[in-house]
Amino acid sequence: MTASVATSSAPMVDAERLLSILGRVTARLRILEGYALQDRDDLLGDRVRLGDLKYTFQTAIEACIDAAQHAVADQGLGVPSSNADAFRLLGGADLLDDGLAKALAGAVGFRNVLVHDYVEVDDAAVVANLQRLDELRRFVGAMSRLVDPQVR
């Protein structure tokens, strides 16, 4: 008869699942980067492109939320009280720097405005958020390091 020894270690990240989610963020980022190169006034005057921009931001942020929730669960960080809290938990565990965690928690609010029409959406503010794409890039990098610590 052999004795088994229970070990407690942090859960492993489901690499395939996380990389799939991060691929969605990266695909949206490519679209957003294309919009960032366009003339601001032309973009604001084109309802079709502006609508696509809003939808692309929405789905990029939703994919970030999915990745954050996945990482929080896999790392055993507790149950987030909200989508924004998932980013705060990642920050508290030093998986995201505090500034990035706060920025992404704020992005959840931006996504909610886009989806739920709590308030009138300020199109100029939507276009201005194209200057904040580095936050999404940094998030992809941080989450990629859960799979491969060598990722920069």
N, C-alpha and C positions, 0 to 999 in steps of 0.2 A: 504494500500500500504506500503510495507516495503522497506527500503533503503538497498542497498548492499554496503559493504565497500570493496574496493580493497586492498589487502595486497600484499606487495612485499617481497618475501622470496626466498632464493636460491633454485633452482630446486633440487628435490630429485633424488638421484642416482637410476637408474633402477637396483636394487640389483640382480635380476635373470640374467639379461644380463651381468652385470659386473662379477658376480661370474662364469658364464659360460666361459667367456673370460679368467679369471684368472685360471680356471681349465685347459685350454689349455696350459697356460704358465707352470703350475705345472707339467702337463704330460710331457712336453718337458724337464723340469728341471730334472725329474727322469731319462730320457734317457741320458742327458748330464752328470749327476752325475755318471752314470755307465761308461761312457767314461773317466771321470776324474780319475777313479780308475785303468784304463788300462795303460800298459807300453807305454810311449810316443813314443819310437822308433818303437814299434810294430804297433801302431796306424798310424804313418806316413808312414809305409811301406805297409799298407793295403788300397788300393784305394777304396774298397767297404765301409769299415767302415769310412774312411775319407769322402767319399761322403755323407754318412748318417749323419755324424757329422755336415757337412756344412749345409745340409738341415734342420737338427734339430735346429741348431743355427738360421737359417733363419726364420723358423716357430715360434720359441720361441720369437724372436724379433718382428716379425709381430704381434703376439698376444699381446705383450706389447704395441705396437703402437696402436692396436685396443682399448685396455683398456685405454690408455692415451687419445686418441681422444674422447672416450666415456665419460670419467671423465671430460675433458675440456668442452665438450658440456653441460653435466648435471650440472656442477658447474657454467656455464655462464661466463667462463673465456675469451671468445672471440674466434676468428677464428684463429687457428694456421696457420702460413705462410708455414709450412712444418711439416713433421712428427717429426723431431727433435724439432721443436718449441713447439709441444704439451708437451713434457717433460719440456721444459723451463718454459712454462706457469704454469704447475703444481708446479714447484719449486718456481716460483714467488708468487704463492698463498699459499706457505708453506704446500702444500700437499705432496711434496717430499723435502728432504734436497737438498741444492744446489749441493753438490758433486754428489749425486745420479742422479739428473736431468742432470747434465753435462755428466756423464758416459753413461746414457741411450741415450742422444742425440748423443753421439759418437757411440753407438751401432747401431744407424740407418745408419750411414755411413758404418760400417762394414757389415751390412745386404745388403746395396746397392752394395758394392763390390762383395759380394757373388752372388747376383742376376744378376747384369748387366755386370759383367766382365769389369769394368772400367779399372782396372789394373790387373796384374797377382796376383792371390790369393796366399799368402804365407802360405803354409800348416802348417808350424811351428807356425806362428802367430795364426792360427785357433786353433791349439791344446793348445797354451798358454792361449787362452781366457777361457779355462776350469777352470783356476784359478780365474776367475771373476764371477763365478756363484752366489756368494753372492749378487751381484747387482740385479740379477733377483729375488732372494728370498726376498730381501728388498723391491723391487717394489711390489711384490705380497702382502707383509704385509701392505705397505702403502695404496694400493688400497683397500685391504680388510677392512681397518679401515674406509673407506667411507661408507661401509655397516654396520659395527659393530665397533664402537669406542673402544671396549674392546679388539680387536685383538691386539696381541703384535707383 
